């Protein structure tokens, strides 16, 4: 790729980076007249779905042993052995910048003033995508990348601390944009908003969950302050609001990407032994949704150091059917963050209440049914005396399967307690992704990090 990868140069990247997906959403990206606020928003959302529902989710799930890379000579087997190169991440980096962020920046620049609802939605999508970038790569382009349409082809890298501050600012601005009267907008988002169909209250609710996520991300930097801020944002979250999800459809190029991956790469990725054993041991009702039965008609996972074990369970219908949604920001996550923040502030009783609510919300979200009395007794009946950070993060790790958050939480907390692949060179789980090859080669201002064992700023 050329050095324009992160510069947002092409106004019509929306017409090239998501063409196949756009065709299935009924938008012709090759017709300049269709490059509207609506088409740009849809393009930004589709690219966000790719970021959260694609390779980055699969790789991080392997690193925390929810899944396991298999098949000799495959890329997933290399990932399972912690061999992740600068060439492996170019497409994912490109999608984040040339896809959702570019579409969002273009929308705000060309349509945002007259359409604050579109601007607010775009800013939340920007926060999601720049959040993924900084969580996995550390220092990343932000301020100069956003200005690159003016001709900056070699954007500087912003420090992660500044990027996270910018995420919070974006979300604050988005909440303001989305709170104005309908009459302040020239155009109103509707079906072009694949996430909430133009429901601004649901977008605002998601913004507060994401704000709490990035406040909590600083648990090692500012334990007390991060907890207080997270709780401040969570006080604005509506428990009745719908979850924010990446949407997929049972047609054409809009398939769920886990499903699409399995249809094209049989046995490249299986369920991980640690994860399946935990679900089985706890008689977790989410098990048949997260995993399919193995060749023996039971549930099993591939050990982290045995990529030849391919008779084990595949991901299940709850996350890998053709139209399974992938969570972006959920009420269950909000309650887990609340529980952790309260625990960090030595408020064990409210922490336990929030934790129990989080597990119950996850079971309802995944299975469609309320938590049973038996499982509630096993997994959602913690008290001030019994709740620990390990229990909390391990249940969150279960609830947020397919998201990148379990990897972020593992790096922050060390939970769940995982044993690294002992066949790997360092016998340690990587804590970041390497700088993309295209950035190293083409951007002289890039902060290049090739060591996947060098922690990012918030990972003390």
N, C-alpha and C positions, 0 to 999 in steps of 0.2 A: 504494500500500500504506500501511497505517497504521503508526504509530510502534512498534507492537508487533513489527515485523519482526524485530528482533534480541533480543527480550527473553525468548524461550522461555516466553511466558505460557501458551499453550494446551497442556495435557497431551496432547490428542488431535490435535495437528498431524500426528502419524504417520498419522492417519486421513484427513487431507485432502490433505497435500502429496504423497503417494505412492499415492493411491487406485487409479489405473489399474494401476500396477505391482503393487500388493498383490493385486488381483483375480487376476492371472495367476500369482501365487505361492501361490494357494489360501488367502488370508487375507481375511476379511471385516472391513474397517476400520471399518465402521459399527456393529458389534456391540461394545459396551464390554467384554464378557467376553473378547474376543480381544486386548485391549490388555494383553498379557503381556510378560514379558522376551523371549520368543521373537519376538513381532510387532514389538516395539520394535527389537530387534537387526536383524531383516530390513529394517525401514524405514530404519534408520541406514545400512545397507549399500547399499540401493537408491539413497538420496540421495547417498552417496559415489560410487557408479558414475556418477550424473548429473554430479557435480562434475568427475570426472576424465575421463569419456568423452564429455562434451558440448561446449557452446559455449566454455568456457574453454580446453579443449585445442585446439579449432579456431582460435580467435583467436590464441593464442600460437604455434601452428604457422605462421600467416600472418606474424606479426611476425618469425619467424626463417627465413622463406622456405622452409619445408618444403612449404607449400601456398601457393596464391595465390587471392585473392578475385576473382571475375569476375562478369559479367552487369551491364549498365548499370542503375543505380538500385537495386541490391541492397544489403543491409546489409554483405555480405562485401566488396563493392567499396569501400564507405566504409572498412571496416577496412583494406583493402589500401592505401588512401591515408592511413592513420593518423588517420582521423576516428572517434574513439571517445568517445561522450558519456556523461554520467551516467545517461541513460535506457537506454543499451544494456546496463548491467550489473545492473539491478535484479533480474532473475529469478535470475541466478547468485548474487548476494549472498543473496537470500532462500532459495535452496536450501541454501546452506552453513549458514545459521543456523536457519531454520525447518524444515529437513529433518534432516540427519544430526546436527547438534549438539543440536538440541532432543530428538530421539529418544534420543540417548545420555545426555544429562543426566537425562531422565526415567527411563530405565532404571536408571541408577546411584542416583538418589534413591529410587526405589520398590522396587527389587529387588537393588541392588548388595551390600548387607551380607550377605545370605544366599546370594548367587550371585556369588562373586568371579570366576569365569570369564566370566560375562556382563559384569561390571564392567570386567575387563581388556580384553576385546574392544572395548567401548564407548570406553574411554580411547584405544585405538590409533586408532579411527575419528575421535575428536575431534582427536587430534594431526594426522591427515591433513588434515582439513577446516580447522582453524584455521591449519594450515601453508599451505594454498592461499590462505586469506584474507590472511594477513600477507605472504606473498611477493608477492602482486599488488597489495595496497592499503597495505601498511606498517603504521601504527598501526591497530588494530582492537579492537572490544569483546571482552574475555575474562572478566576477573574479575567485573565487575558484571553482565555478560550471563549468566554462569553462575548468579548469585544472583537473577536477575530474576523467578523464580517467586515470590519473596517480595514483589514489588510494585515493583521498580525498572523504570520504563518508559523511562528515558533513560540507558542505560548509558554510562559513560565509555569512552573509547578508551585502551587500554593501549599503552605504547611497544613498538615492535617488538622491541627487545632483551629486554624482560620477557616478551613473548609467546613468543619462542623458548626462553627459559629455562623457561617453563611447559610448552611442548611436551616438553622433555626430562624434566621432572618427571612429566608424564602418562605418558610411556612407561616411566619407572622404576617408577611405581606399577602400571602394567599388567603388567609382567614379574613383579612380586611377586604380584599377583592370580592370574596364570595359572600360577604355580609351586606353588600350594597343592595338597594332596591332593584327589582327586575327592570324597572324603567330606565335604569342607568346603563343598560346594555342595548346595543344595536341588534345583536343576534343572541339567541338563547340556545345553549347546548341542549341536545335531545338524544336521539338515537346514535348520533355520532360519538357520544360519550358511552363507550362500551362498558364502563365500570358501574356508573350509577345513573345512567340515562338522564343526566343533567340535574340530579338532585344535589343542590348546593349544601344542604345541611349534612348529608352523608359525607361529602367531601371535607367539610370542616371537621367533622368527627374524626375522620381518618387522619387529618392533619395533626390533631392533638395527640393521637396515638403515636404517630411518627415523631412528634416533638418529644414525647416521653421516652421513646426508644433511644433518641440521641442524647437526651439528658442522662439516661441510665448508662449509656455507652461510656460515660466518663467516671464510672464507679471507682476505678483505680486512681484517677487523677484528682477527683474531689469527692470522696465518699459521701459526706454529709450533704454538701451542696447539690450534688447530682440527684440524690434521693429526694431532697426537698423540691427541686425543680420538677422532677418526674411526677411527683404527687400533685403539684400545682396544675400541670397539664392534664393529668388523668381526671382531675375533678371536673373537667369540662366534657368528658367522654360520656356519651349516651349509651347505656346498656342495651337499648332497643334498636339502635341504628344498625343497618346491615354491615357486614364485614366488607372490607375492600379486597377484591379478588381479581386476579388475572382470568379473563374469560376466554374459553375455547369452544369450538363448535364442531359438530360431527359432519364436517364437509371440507373438501379441498385442502387448502393450506392453512386452515384455522384449527387443525387438530391440537389437542394437548401435546406438549413437546416431549413429555415422558413417554406417552403412548406412541408418538411418531418415532421416537428413538428406538423403542423396543421392536417396532414393526420392521425397522431397517437394520438393526444390529442385535440379532438374537444372541443371548447369553453373554453380551458384553458387560452387563451390569446386573448383579443379583442383590438380594437383601443381605445386610450385614449380620453376622452372628451375634454380636453384642446387642444390637437393637432388638432382633427377634427374640433372643433369650430373655431379655428384660420384659418384653410384651407378654411372652408365654408364661413366665414365672408369676406375673401379676394378673393373669387371666384378663388381660386388657381387652375391652370390647372393640377397640379401634383396630385390633390385629387384622381381621379379615378385610378391612378397608385399606390398610397400609400395605398388606402383603397378600399374594396369592399362595395357594397350597403348592408344595414342592412335588417332585415326581413320585414320592411315596404317599402322597395324600395328606401330608402334615405340613407344619410350618417349620422352616429351618433357615439359617443364614450361613453365608460363606465366611469362614474365618479370615481375619485381616491378612494373615500371612500364607493363605492358600488359594491362589487364583485359579487353580484347576478344579475347584469344587463348583460345578455348574448344574448340579441336580437340585439345588436349593430354591427357595422361593423367589419369585419375581415381585416387583412392586405391584400392589393390588389395585382394584377398581376405584378405590376412593381417590387415588392420586394419579392413576395412569390409564384411565379410560379416555376415549377420544375427546370427550367434552368435560373432563374433570377440571374444575377451577383450581387455581393455585393461589393460596392466600398471600396477600401483600401486607395487610394490617388488620388485625382482628381483635375482637373483644377479649378473647382468651389471652392473647399476648398482652393486652392492656392490664389484665388482672394479674398476670405473672409479674409484670414490671412493678405493679403496685405492691405485690407481696414482697418482692426483693427490696424495694425502696423502704418499706416499713420495717423489714428485718434489719436493714442497714442502720435505721434510726432507732434500733432497739425497741420497736413497737411490735412485739411478738404476737400479741393477740389479734390486732387488725391484719397483720401479715398472714396469719393462719386463715382467717376468714377470706382474704383475697385469694390465697392459694387454692382453697377448696372450691371457690367460685370459678377460678381459672380452669381447674381440671374438669369441673362439671360443664363449663362452657365449651371446652374442647371436645368432650365426648358428644355433646349435642351437635356441634358443628360437623364433626366427622361422620357420625353414625346416623344423625337425623332423629335420634331418640334421647330422652333424658337419661341421665346416669342412673344405673340400678342401685338399689340399696346395698347389695353385696359389694359392688365395685366402689361405691362411695365410702363404705367402711374401710376398704383396703387402701384407697388412693386419695380420697378427698375428705378425710376426717382428722386433719392435723389440728393440733392445739398449740397454744403459746409455748408449751413445754416440749412438744415433739417436733415442731417444724425446724428443719435445718436448711442451710443454703444448698447442700448437696441434693436433698430431696426436691427442693424447689426447682433447681436448674435441670435436674434429670427429668422431671415431669414436663418442664417447658421444652426440653430437647425432644421429647416424644410428641408433644402437641404441635410443634412447629416443623415437623418433618416436611421436607421439600423446600423450606425456606433457608436462607443463608444465616439466619439468626442463631441457630444452634452452634455453628462454627464460631460466630462472634462471641457467643456466651462461653464457649469452651475456652477460648483464648483469654477472656476476661477473668474467669473463675477457676478454671482447671477441672470443671465438672461437665459431663459425667467423668468418672475416673476411667480413662481409656489406656490400654497398653498399645503402644505404637507397633507397627509392623517391624518385627525383628529381622526381617530380610532386607530392610531398607539400609542405605549406607550409613545414616546417622542414628537410626533406631529412635527417631523422634518425629512427632507430627509437625509438618510445616505450619508456619504461622502467618504466611502471606503468599501472594502470587508475585512472580517476577515481572519486572517492567516489560511491556510489549516490545517485541523486536523492532517493529516499525517506528516506535517512538525513540528507541535507543539509536537507531540508524539515522532517522530523519529530523529529529528535534534536538538541536544542540542545547536547548534549555531544559531538557528532561532531567529529572532526578532519577537516575538509573540505579535500581537495586536488583541484583541477580540472586541474592541470597534469600531463599525462601524460609530461612530460619531467623531472619532479622525481624523482630517485632515492629509493628506499627506504633505510632506515638501513644495511643490510648492503652496499649497492651503492655503495662509495666510489669 
